Amino acid sequence: MRLVRSSLVLFISAAYGAPLTLEAALTLALENHPQLKAGEARIDAARAGIRSASAHPNPEIAVMAGRQTFRVPENVAGLVSSYSFTQPLDIGPYRPARIDYATRARESSEHARDVVRLAVLSAVRRTFYQALRRSEEIKILDENFRLVEDFRKRTQVRVEVGEAGRLEGIRAESELATARTAVNNARLQYVTALTQLRGAIGIAMDPDKTPEGALDAAVTLPPLAELRSEVLSRHPSLKLSRAEVRRADSRVGMERAQARPIPSVRAEIDRPPDTPTYRVGVAIPLPFFNRREGQIAEAVAELRQTQALADAREVEIAAAVDSAYGRYQLASQSLAAFEQGLLREAEESVKAAEVAYRLGERGILEVLDAQRVLRTVRLDFLNAQYERQFALIDLDELRAIEPRSK
């Protein structure tokens, strides 16, 4: 019922053109992403594999008939029928090993589903904030464009009244063209970011719906060693790697168990025209030529390979933790520098340069340079904000912390 209600809310929001929030995007991904549906299907298939592994072999019944004729006196001619029943005995270590292997496969599929789920939600979150970042860039560059355009108009007036040379007007026009190009490039990147967001959600959406939200608040991270230990114990891809090692080890046991002969009970009845014959016995395969040495060696080699891949994955995750942790700390330091006055100083520098230009104490190049510095500082401040956000997303993904959804 709650799922239906959330879908209805999202449908009404889409119909009336409401902006796309992060929570709504996450909910859409959870309900519709094809990879999540594929993960659930793999789990269902693995559960069915356990039922298949638990099933006992079927018996076999054979019926044969023919005619018996004799030329020797006192022998009887007539119909001869033969009946046989064979039941393989599913005893010994093979059946438990087979079930254990299927159980390990189900565990691996569940961990794989968790890996995909976390990756999908993190990708939605990452592309959502990337779209917000491009939107903020457009606002900054639009403001810069209006600032340059206003300065170009005032410069053109000074050129027309003879207070400034024609070269200054040309420089102002050139700077305006550069600002316009930057805005157009930012809009193109914003369209690309929206496309990536829709792809991460995994469902066709109204192209007019745009993301709306705010950055996450700064967090206090635990010490790096503690964070690394937490990630190595919780990350679903590491759980998947360990489950794959157990699955490969279970396959070794299954192959060794399968090398042991599986006997069968056989019962036969022959009914000639005179006296019937009854026989009961056991059939045992003799492993003279095929002892499954190749299959066992292959399973052992796969176990070694799986263990090596698990070790490599652990090293990769540890390195990713160090990288995301360092990026978060550096981005936080950069933001502190901006907030302590760097941005304000750049704004005051532009105002001072414009005043000096109007008084004739500075040339147009100083004003344009101050405007470029302000634009660069604003963009760097924005980039630092979102770099910290992306580092936080990476850390949350490494710590297996799922973002909230409705």
Stockholm file with secondary structure:
# STOCKHOLM 1.0

chainA/1-406         MRLVRSSLVLFISAAYGAPLTLEAALTLALENHPQLKAGEARIDAARAGIRSASAHPNPEIAVMAGRQTFRVPENVAGLVSSYSFTQPLDIGPYRPARIDYATRARESSEHARDVVRLAVLSAVRRTFYQALRRSEEIKILDENFRLVEDFRKRTQVRVEVGEAGRLEGIRAESELATARTAVNNARLQYVTALTQLRGAIGIAMDPDKTPEGALDAAVTLPPLAELRSEVLSRHPSLKLSRAEVRRADSRVGMERAQARPIPSVRAEIDRPPDTPTYRVGVAIPLPFFNRREGQIAEAVAELRQTQALADAREVEIAAAVDSAYGRYQLASQSLAAFEQGLLREAEESVKAAEVAYRLGERGILEVLDAQRVLRTVRLDFLNAQYERQFALIDLDELRAIEPRSK
#=GR chainA/1-406 SS CHHHHHHHHHHHHHHTTCCBCHHHHHHHHHHHCHHHHHHHHHHHHHHHHHHHHHCCCCCEEEEEEEEECCCSTTCCCEEEEEEEEEEECCCSSHHHHHHHHHHHHHHHHHHHHHHHHHHHHHHHHHHHHHHHHHHHHHHHHHHHHHHHHHHHHHHHHHHHTTSSCHHHHHHHHHHHHHHHHHHHHHHHHHHHHHHHHHHHHTSCCCTTCCBCCCCCCCCCCCCHHHHHHHHHHHCHHHHHHHHHHHHHHHHHHHHHHHTSCCCEEEEEEEECSSCCEEEEEEECCCCSSCCCHHHHHHHHHHHHHHHHHHHHHHHHHHHHHHHHHHHHHHHHHHHHHIIIIIHHHHHHHHHHHHHHHHTTSSCHHHHHHHHHHHHHHHHHHHHHHHHHHHHHHHHHHHTTCCCCCC
#=GC SS_cons         CHHHHHHHHHHHHHHTTCCBCHHHHHHHHHHHCHHHHHHHHHHHHHHHHHHHHHCCCCCEEEEEEEEECCCSTTCCCEEEEEEEEEEECCCSSHHHHHHHHHHHHHHHHHHHHHHHHHHHHHHHHHHHHHHHHHHHHHHHHHHHHHHHHHHHHHHHHHHHTTSSCHHHHHHHHHHHHHHHHHHHHHHHHHHHHHHHHHHHHTSCCCTTCCBCCCCCCCCCCCCHHHHHHHHHHHCHHHHHHHHHHHHHHHHHHHHHHHTSCCCEEEEEEEECSSCCEEEEEEECCCCSSCCCHHHHHHHHHHHHHHHHHHHHHHHHHHHHHHHHHHHHHHHHHHHHHIIIIIHHHHHHHHHHHHHHHHTTSSCHHHHHHHHHHHHHHHHHHHHHHHHHHHHHHHHHHHTTCCCCCC
//
